Amino acid sequence: MTCEDAHLKMHDYISGELAEEHHRPLMDHMDECPNCREFFRQTANIQTTMRGFMQYEAPFELQAAVSSILANA
């Protein structure tokens, strides 16, 4: 696996979307590549931070309006 391949797979791995059969090759590559280990660490931190910012709960009135529209559709 190249570093470029590893970088592409890291996002899917962190989000839980990487197929199980691709886990071991990715982990093996990171065991051997300190640059990819650091890239993975930084990427995981960024994604975790972004997830925290992206959590939004719609106001009750909006939730009720959408539920009403869907119920009558």
C-alpha positions as CSV (number, residue, x, y, z in Angstrom):
1,M,0.0,0.0,0.0
2,T,1.3,3.4,-0.9
3,C,1.0,6.5,1.4
4,E,-1.5,7.9,-1.1
5,D,-3.7,4.8,-0.8
6,A,-3.4,4.9,3.0
7,H,-4.5,8.5,3.1
8,L,-7.6,7.8,1.0
9,K,-8.6,4.9,3.2
10,M,-8.0,6.7,6.5
11,H,-11.1,8.9,6.2
12,D,-13.3,5.8,5.7
13,Y,-11.6,4.0,8.5
14,I,-12.1,6.8,11.0
15,S,-15.8,7.2,10.0
16,G,-16.4,3.4,10.2
17,E,-17.0,3.0,6.5
18,L,-13.9,1.1,5.5
19,A,-14.6,-2.5,4.7
20,E,-13.1,-4.9,7.2
21,E,-10.7,-6.5,4.7
22,H,-8.9,-3.2,4.2
23,H,-8.2,-2.6,8.0
24,R,-5.2,-4.9,8.3
25,P,-3.3,-3.5,5.2
26,L,-3.9,0.0,6.4
27,M,-2.7,-0.8,10.0
28,D,0.3,-2.6,8.6
29,H,1.2,0.4,6.5
30,M,0.9,2.8,9.4
31,D,3.1,0.4,11.6
32,E,5.8,0.9,9.0
33,C,5.3,4.6,8.1
34,P,5.7,7.3,10.7
35,N,4.4,10.0,8.3
36,C,1.1,8.1,7.8
37,R,0.8,7.5,11.5
38,E,1.0,11.3,12.1
39,F,-1.3,12.0,9.2
40,F,-3.8,9.5,10.7
41,R,-3.6,11.1,14.1
42,Q,-4.1,14.6,12.7
43,T,-7.0,13.4,10.5
44,A,-8.7,11.7,13.4
45,N,-8.4,14.8,15.6
46,I,-9.9,17.0,12.8
47,Q,-12.8,14.7,12.2
48,T,-13.6,14.4,15.9
49,T,-13.5,18.1,16.3
50,M,-15.7,18.7,13.2
51,R,-18.2,16.1,14.4
52,G,-18.6,18.1,17.6
53,F,-19.3,21.3,15.6
54,M,-21.7,19.7,13.3
55,Q,-24.1,18.3,16.0
56,Y,-27.2,20.5,15.7
57,E,-30.6,19.8,17.0
58,A,-33.4,21.6,15.2
59,P,-35.8,23.7,17.3
60,F,-38.9,21.8,18.4
61,E,-41.1,23.9,16.2
62,L,-39.1,22.9,13.1
63,Q,-39.2,19.3,14.1
64,A,-42.9,19.4,14.6
65,A,-43.5,21.1,11.3
66,V,-41.4,18.6,9.4
67,S,-43.1,15.7,11.2
68,S,-46.5,17.1,10.3
69,I,-45.6,17.5,6.6
70,L,-44.2,14.0,6.5
71,A,-47.3,12.6,8.2
72,N,-49.6,14.2,5.6
73,A,-47.5,13.3,2.6
